[in-house]
């Protein structure tokens, strides 16, 4: 019995990095899918990657799309995207990304993510200051 319990604990401990990796991959896949939807002009699909709270707040994919076009043009039409650190645990994470826009300017954003029954969803995005020498 003790051997089985020890093997189970060891197995769970060894599997933990895989769980963390799968959350990072899932979060990044959602962010990338939303950007792809924006690039394709599919506001309805992009809106589906927003959290239920954001969908209630904006009320329609058209209003959501207009906000992104005006406030986050680098997300609407991203150039290069680089995923940096993922922080948090459980059903709330923060993914830091760098986006280079069409004009070659780099922006650092923090995506607040929540896990819902439908999977990870974007619950907000905020600008972060760029480290000196990278802007």
N, C-alpha and C positions, 0 to 999 in steps of 0.2 A: 504494500500500500504506500509506504513512504517513498519507494523508488518511483512509483507511478506519479505521485504528487510532485516529486522533484523533477521528473522528466517533463511533466505538464508545465511547471513554472519555468523551466529552462526553455521549453519550446515557445511559450508566450513571450519571454524576454527576448529571444532571438528574433521573433516575428515583429517586434515593436518598430524597428526601423522601416519595415515594409509598410506598416500601417501609416506611419508618418509620410512616407514617400507617396503612398496612394492618395492621401489628402492633398499633398502639394500638386500632384499631377492633376487631380480632379479640379482643384481651384484654378490652376493655370489653364486647363481645358475650357472652363466656363468663361474666363476672361477672354481667351483667344477666340472662342466661338462668338461671343458678343461683338468683338471687334470685326470679325469676318462678316457678321450680319450687317453691321453698320457700313462696311465697305461695299456690300452688295446692295445697299439701300433698303434693306429689309428691316424697317423699324419694328414691325410686329414681332419678328423673331428675336431681335435684340432686346426688346421689352420683356420677353419671356425669361431672360437671364437675370432680370432685376428681382429683388426680394419682394415678397408680398406687400411689405410696408411701402416700398418705393412705388410699386404699381398702384396702390391705393392713393398715394400722395399725388402722383402725376395723372392718374385717371385714364390716360390713353397713350398709345404708342406714339401718336403724333406729337403730343406735348413733350413726352420724354425725348423723342428724337430732336425736337427743336432745342431743348435745353442742352443736349449733348453737342449739337452742331455749334451753338453759340458759346457755350462755356468750356467745352472740351474738344476743340477741333482736332487736336492730335489723336484723340480716341476715335473720332468719326472717320478720319483718314490717316491711320498710323503709318509711319515708315518702319524703321527697325524697332522691335520691342525686345527688351531684355528683362527677364524675371530675376529679381534679387531675393531678399530674404522673405520667408514666410514665418509669421509669428502667431502665437496663440495656441489654444488647445480646445478640445471638445468641439462644440458646434459654432465657434466663432474664431475666425482667423483674419490676419492682416497681411496682404501680399503687397510688397513694394515692387514697383516696376519702373523702368526707364523707357521712355518712348522718344524716338527721334522723329520729329514731324517732317513734312514735305520740304520745309525751308532749311532743314539741317539743325534746328534747335532741339536740344535735349530737355526733356521734362521728367521729373520724378513724381510719381503718384502713389498713393496708398489706397488700395482697394480693401474695403471692409467687406468680409464675406461671412455669410451665415449658412449653416446646413439646415435645409428644410426637408420635408418628406419627398420633395421632387429632386433633391440633390443640393449642391452648393449654389448659392445665389449671391449676386452683388447687392450689398446693402448700403453702399455709399462709396464715393471716391473723393479724395482730397489731394490738393497739391502739397508737395513737400519741398523744402528748400534744396537746391542743388548744392552739393559740396563745392567748395572753392576750386576753380580751375576746370570744372566739368560743364558749366552752363554754356 
